[in-house]
Amino acid sequence: MNIINLAMRLIMLLFWFGVIYAIVGPDFKEVGTMPLILGAVVLVMHILQMLMLKQASKFLNLTAKDYLLVLVFGSFAMNHHRARLKEISEENKQINAKNREKKSQPKN
């Protein structure tokens, strides 16, 4: 994991701690509703990313931990899955190219 991805995960953790503090903290009225609105927007985006990952689950061996990491960190937790899907796509392209070559060769 590169340093930028690690830093962004730390920022996401701080964000979620801030949202949770805004909900359960003693100064709820002073904080206002902005952290709650931002938290809801980010949560919806992360849920959509989980649904996108679910669509690719037939190609990947996903665990509950993978879904939880995407729920918390969003796209910063999906780098490994994107790389694996790219590898699978490249393998399928090579297989398809070989199959096309076999079909296009004249039969003897």
C-alpha positions as CSV (number, residue, x, y, z in Angstrom):
1,M,0.0,0.0,0.0
2,N,1.5,3.3,-1.0
3,I,1.9,6.2,1.4
4,I,-0.8,8.4,-0.2
5,N,-3.4,5.6,0.1
6,L,-2.4,5.1,3.7
7,A,-2.7,8.8,4.4
8,M,-6.1,8.9,2.7
9,R,-7.3,6.0,4.8
10,L,-6.2,7.9,7.9
11,I,-8.1,10.9,6.8
12,M,-11.2,8.8,6.2
13,L,-10.9,7.4,9.7
14,L,-10.6,10.9,11.2
15,F,-13.7,11.9,9.2
16,W,-15.7,8.9,10.5
17,F,-14.6,9.7,14.1
18,G,-15.7,13.3,13.6
19,V,-19.1,12.2,12.3
20,I,-19.6,9.7,15.2
21,Y,-18.5,12.4,17.7
22,A,-21.0,14.8,16.1
23,I,-23.7,12.2,16.7
24,V,-22.9,11.1,20.3
25,G,-20.7,13.9,21.5
26,P,-21.8,16.3,24.3
27,D,-21.9,19.3,22.0
28,F,-24.4,18.0,19.5
29,K,-26.3,21.3,19.3
30,E,-23.2,23.3,18.8
31,V,-21.9,21.1,16.0
32,G,-25.0,21.5,13.8
33,T,-26.2,19.2,11.1
34,M,-23.4,19.6,8.6
35,P,-21.3,16.6,9.8
36,L,-24.4,14.5,9.7
37,I,-25.2,15.5,6.1
38,L,-21.7,15.0,5.0
39,G,-21.5,11.6,6.7
40,A,-24.8,10.5,5.1
41,V,-23.5,11.6,1.6
42,V,-20.2,9.7,2.1
43,L,-22.0,6.7,3.5
44,V,-24.3,6.5,0.4
45,M,-21.3,6.8,-1.9
46,H,-19.5,4.0,-0.1
47,I,-22.6,1.8,-0.2
48,L,-22.7,2.3,-4.0
49,Q,-19.1,1.3,-4.2
50,M,-19.9,-1.8,-2.2
51,L,-22.7,-2.6,-4.7
52,M,-20.2,-2.2,-7.6
53,L,-17.8,-4.5,-5.8
54,K,-20.7,-7.0,-5.3
55,Q,-21.2,-7.1,-9.1
56,A,-17.5,-8.1,-9.6
57,S,-17.7,-10.7,-6.8
58,K,-18.1,-13.6,-9.2
59,F,-14.5,-12.9,-10.4
60,L,-13.0,-12.1,-7.0
61,N,-12.9,-14.1,-3.8
62,L,-14.4,-11.5,-1.5
63,T,-14.9,-11.7,2.2
64,A,-17.0,-9.7,4.6
65,K,-13.8,-7.8,5.6
66,D,-13.4,-6.6,2.0
67,Y,-17.0,-5.2,2.0
68,L,-16.4,-3.6,5.5
69,L,-13.2,-1.9,4.3
70,V,-15.0,-0.5,1.3
71,L,-17.8,0.8,3.5
72,V,-15.3,2.6,5.8
73,F,-12.6,3.7,3.3
74,G,-14.4,3.7,0.0
75,S,-12.3,3.8,-3.1
76,F,-9.1,3.8,-1.1
77,A,-9.8,0.2,-0.1
78,M,-10.6,-0.9,-3.7
79,N,-7.1,-0.6,-5.2
80,H,-6.3,-4.3,-4.8
81,H,-9.6,-5.3,-6.3
82,R,-9.2,-3.0,-9.3
83,A,-5.8,-4.4,-10.0
84,R,-7.1,-8.0,-9.8
85,L,-10.0,-7.2,-12.1
86,K,-7.5,-5.6,-14.6
87,E,-5.4,-8.8,-14.5
88,I,-8.5,-10.9,-15.2
89,S,-9.5,-8.6,-18.0
90,E,-6.1,-8.9,-19.6
91,E,-6.1,-12.7,-19.3
92,N,-9.6,-12.8,-21.0
93,K,-8.4,-10.5,-23.8
94,Q,-5.5,-12.8,-24.5
95,I,-7.7,-15.9,-24.4
96,N,-10.2,-14.2,-26.8
97,A,-7.4,-13.2,-29.2
98,K,-6.1,-16.8,-29.3
99,N,-9.6,-18.1,-29.9
100,R,-10.1,-15.6,-32.8
101,E,-6.8,-16.7,-34.3
102,K,-7.8,-20.3,-34.2
103,K,-11.2,-19.6,-35.8
104,S,-9.6,-17.5,-38.6
105,Q,-7.0,-20.1,-39.6
106,P,-8.1,-22.1,-42.6
107,K,-8.9,-25.7,-42.1
108,N,-6.7,-28.2,-43.8
